[in-house]
Amino acid sequence: MKLNYQFPTGAVKHWETWIGAHEFAEIAVAAEANGFDIVSTTDHPFPSEEWLASGGHHSLDPFVALSFMAAATTRIRLMTFILVAGYRNPYATAKSVASLDLLSGGRLVAGMGAGYQANEFEVLGASFADRGPRFDEAIVAMQEAWSGEVIHRDGPFFPAHAHQMLPRPAQRPGPPIWIGGNSKASIRRVAEVADGWLPFEQSVAQSVITNTPPLETGQLAERIAQIREKRAELGRTPEFEVCFTPTARRDADEMADALAEQTGALSEAGVTHISVESKTRSMDACLREIELLGTRLAGFRTPE
C-alpha cells in the first residue's frame, strides 16, 4: 500500500497563525523523509460564501504550491487533488501540467474532476451546465497536446487547428490522469480514458457538502471490479491505480489505528493508495502527524 498526504485545507483560512515560523515546503520534505509516496493539494480559486458556510474551504493554487514542494524534494510524487478541469481552458491546464511534470523530473499525477460548485464556475466565467461533456473532451485534448505534435481537432468545445505544445512533459505519453469522485460519470472516465480513480469515503451527510454520491469501504471491491471489467472490454489494461480517502480524523494516533485496521481489506479490494486527509490545526501539529503516521504505517507500505 502507498500513501498520499493531503495538505490540510483548513490551514489556508488561518494561514499566518497556522504556518507559524515554518515554510510551506517543509510538509513535502517531511512527507518524503517519512515514507509517503505522494503529497497533494486541492483547487478552489474563488469559492462562494454560501459553500464556505456549509463546510467548504479555501485552497492555495495547486500548481504554485506543488512547484514549491517539487523544488524542495527529489522522490515524492505530486498530485493535484483534485484539479477542477472546467475552471480553466484545457490547453492552459495542459501547459501547467506539462511544465510542472517536466521540471519535477516526471513526478506529477494529474488528479482531476468535473467539479460541482456552480457559483464558482459562474464567477470564473466557466460553463457549468455542460461541464461533463466538456470534461470528457478536455481530457482527450490535453492528452493530444502532450504529444508535442501539431494538433488538428474539431471537437465541439476545444477545436485546435495547427497548434503545438512544447516542451513535452517528462512522463510519456503524458502524466497519469486520476479521476476524482464517486459518481457513475467518474467511474466511466476511469474505465475509458484515465489511469486511476480517487474515490472518497462518504456518509450521506458528507455527500451533501461534497455533492458526490455516498460510498462506504465495503462497496469499493464491487466498484473496482466493475471498472476492471469495463476497461478489459475496451481493450485497456484492467489494472489501474485506486487512491482511496477514508473518513478523516483529527487525532493522529486514532487515524493511524484506523488506517492500519483497514489496510488489509482495502488492498484486497484493489486499493493501491490510501490518502490521508489532514485536519491539523498548526504546522507543528502537521509535521508531528506526518512523522507519527510514517512510523506507525511503515509496516503496511509497499516496498520501493
Secondary structure by P-SEA (a helix, b strand, c coil): cbbbbcccccccccccccccccccaaaaaaaaaacccccbbbbbccccaaaaaaccccccaaaaaaaaaaaacccbbbbccccccccccaaaaaaaaaaaaaaacccccccccccccaaaaaaacccccaaaaaaaaaaaaaaaaacccccccccccccccccccccccccccccbbbbbcccaaaaaaaaccccbbbbbbccaaaaaaaccccccccaaaaaaaaaaaaaaaaccccbbbbbbbccccccaaaaaaaaaaaaaaaaaacccbbbbbcccccaaaaaaaaaaaaaaaccccccc
